[in-house]
């Protein structure tokens, strides 16, 4: 009598099998075209797509040392990222050409462009959602031939020849973390899709708590472990296609957590 095929892994078993690779797990065939049509990917930028934090590097180059005191207030939980970024960006003294020259020096994970092509080919939708600077993200990605992704991030505004402020088009007064970009509120995920969050740090923790699954690095991975959030740890995007092949398929489990009926259309500025 033929043996039964193994049952597909549930989200919790999937998380355990990825976190503890010594355990036996079910082998999966490579993903087929449209295999990820039920998934929407929310991907962080600083420290996730890039190896370093772009805003921190801007501050190190163009702001006085007091930005680090403000940063520590945020890390200690005394202020939200909206207040932190407002105060820090006001310290910057740089011309537009100096900022653009820095943005043009930033490298990204070399496997990220292929990852984008891969998941779009599998039917997934993807957007970059960041508490960083929209203009910098767009310029950095376009230099690496990633030009069609929606980018939801904060916007840098010039005050005078070498002074700047930051605007927060995706902030929310209801945001518990007082973030500049409330990642839980600014997604345009269709109701029928599961949500995969990819990130590395503090600004991703709230949205990771309500996602269907998380690919995590850095402190976000530690947060997922501490809070029993289904996730897989990764270091580079070269590892991610193999992880994608293990994701469960089907309609969204947390669809109601990711709706944005009145989502404004994204425009680069």
URLINZI-V248028 format. One record per pair of residues at least 6 apart in sequence whose C-alpha atoms are under 7 Angstrom apart, sorted by the first residue. I is the first residue (numbers start at 0). J is the second residue. Records with the same first field share a line. If there is no record, write none. Layout:
# URLINZI-V248028
I->J / J
This chain:
# URLINZI-V248028
10->229
11->229
14->229 / 230 / 231
16->22 / 24
17->231
18->231
27->244 / 245
29->244
30->244
31->121
32->120 / 121 / 122
33->121 / 122
34->121 / 122
35->121 / 122 / 123
36->121 / 122 / 123
37->123 / 191 / 192 / 193 / 249 / 250 / 251
38->123 / 124 / 192 / 193 / 194 / 195
39->123 / 124 / 125 / 188 / 192 / 193 / 194 / 195
40->124 / 125 / 126 / 194 / 195 / 196
41->125 / 126 / 127 / 128 / 195 / 196 / 197
42->126 / 127 / 128 / 196 / 197 / 198
43->127 / 128 / 129 / 197 / 198
44->127 / 129
45->51 / 52 / 53
46->52 / 199
47->198 / 199
48->107 / 108 / 111
49->106 / 107 / 108
50->107 / 108
54->131
58->91
61->91 / 92 / 93
62->90 / 91 / 92
63->90
66->87
69->83
70->83
72->78
73->79 / 80 / 83
79->176 / 177 / 178
80->177 / 178 / 179
81->177 / 178 / 179
85->164 / 165
88->163 / 164 / 165
89->163 / 164
91->162 / 163
92->161 / 162
93->161 / 162
94->160 / 161
102->135 / 138 / 139
103->139
105->139
108->235 / 236
110->236 / 237
111->236
112->145
114->236
126->148 / 149 / 150
127->148 / 149 / 150 / 151
128->150 / 151 / 152 / 182
129->151 / 152 / 180
130->152 / 153 / 179 / 180
131->152 / 153
132->152 / 153 / 154 / 155
133->150 / 151 / 152 / 153 / 154
134->154
140->146
149->265
152->180
153->165 / 166 / 167 / 168 / 179 / 180
154->165 / 166 / 167
155->163 / 164 / 165 / 166
156->163 / 164 / 165
157->163 / 164
158->164
167->179 / 180
169->180 / 181 / 185
170->178 / 179 / 180 / 181
171->181
174->181
182->206
183->205 / 206
186->257 / 259
187->258 / 259 / 262
188->257 / 258
189->258
190->254 / 255 / 258
191->250 / 251 / 254
192->250 / 251 / 254
193->211 / 250 / 251 / 252 / 253 / 254
194->210 / 211 / 212
195->210 / 211 / 212 / 213
196->207 / 210 / 212 / 213 / 214
197->213 / 214 / 215
198->214 / 215 / 216 / 219
199->215 / 216 / 217 / 218 / 219
200->217 / 218 / 219
201->219
203->219
204->219
207->213
208->228
209->256
210->253
211->252 / 253
212->229 / 230
213->229 / 230 / 231
214->230 / 231 / 232 / 233
215->230 / 231 / 232 / 233
216->232 / 233 / 234
220->232
223->230
